[in-house]
Amino acid sequence: MSTEAGSQAAGGGAPWAGGVTLDSSGRPLDQIRLVGIAATGYHGVFEHERREGQRFVADVVVHLDTRRAAAGDDLAHTLHYGVLAEQVAAVLAGEPADLVETVAERIAATVLAFQQAVAVDVSVHKPQAPITVPFDDVVVTIHRDRTKLPAAEPYRPPVEAAAPAPAPAPPTSTAAFPLVATPSGPPAARVPAPTPAAEPLARPDWHGVLEGPAPAAGPVEPEPQDALDVAPAQPVDVVLALGANQGAAQETLRAAVSDLARVPGLELVDVSPLARTAAVGGPEQPDYLNAVVLARTTLAPRALLRATQAIEQAHGRERAERWGPRTLDIDLIVVGSTLAVTDDLELPHPRAHERAFVLQPWAQLDPDAVLPGLGGGPVAVLAATAPDREGIRWLALDWLTAPVPAPQPEPDLEPGQHGPVGEVHHGQHPAGDWRA
């Protein structure tokens, strides 16, 4: 283990060969290195790896500014590398993963949970990998920072078991998914089976929804139309933001994507990774699961609004409290080049430019996207500066076809730590069959 100041130009080389990260002024940040942290882990795709375990080694380089801590000789202003080393070892020895890449992401997320850490380089070694030819080592190396966040949650210390209760408490409405035992390793997250309902979920009558309310009997003066009632001459691009934090939220969002694909005049183009995010505004409530859908439509904006509201209602949406918990929330962010402010709809969405839970998934789908209108700009830039950006926990790549990790309760954080963050790489998620 060593502590050193960076002194070389940015870029080039492996992290252990002099790669540095620059601060906002273009100066190299300092580094704290933890080299050779070792533990027995149970990671791998083979049954014997999960059963017998093997040695894993991690090298970690944390990029940060140590001047304030040095000037005051104060540990509170730097990273406690003793605590970090224990957490890295706990990740190596902890929940089994199929891929070394996943272990590396967990370690990176653990480092970036310390607010002093600006960036981190992680190398995970698997010297006993089951390879049939002579070799010295297998190493996965990643670099993560505040703009390219880890695709995993940080290490959580195990919660001490309380005295056994006489009977388990009934389940509560939450975005979390239950854990089920697996033949090898600790429990794994699984999407719960849908609860049998007395009646099947009613699908909207799209003709009635898109045409609007039926006219009353007798002569009626036609209502004046505005730009939101005019269908485009050609298909236009649409950005929709979906969110839920009540009940089986992942299953609800999957169904909502499928429902959107059935809307006449709306063609889905791509679906973002799934983000777990802290609630913004409103009462205390569970974390949300959020996603963004890119589509093309020939519908008028207000007709599209009616369609999304019908889907919300079909899934039990109630508008009892502003910014309160949601069974399902579908917001229109952008509809073509429409710029409008009315009592029932404002386009582009007036708060999209400051909502990381919209901007971050959107930027994953389209890194060059631009949000039009007041406060708009490059979506990736807005995502990196959004006020709620630290509320992004993680993003799951293949959530349409596989369960996502169960959210875990927030721990009591060490001094200098904050909540977890997460990220994935553009273009790696399978979109799945929206009409399934």
Summary of the structure (lengths in Angstrom):
residues: 436
radius of gyration: 24.4
end to end distance: 52.0
largest distance: 87.2
contacts: 1309
relative contact order: 0.12
helix: 24%
strand: 22%
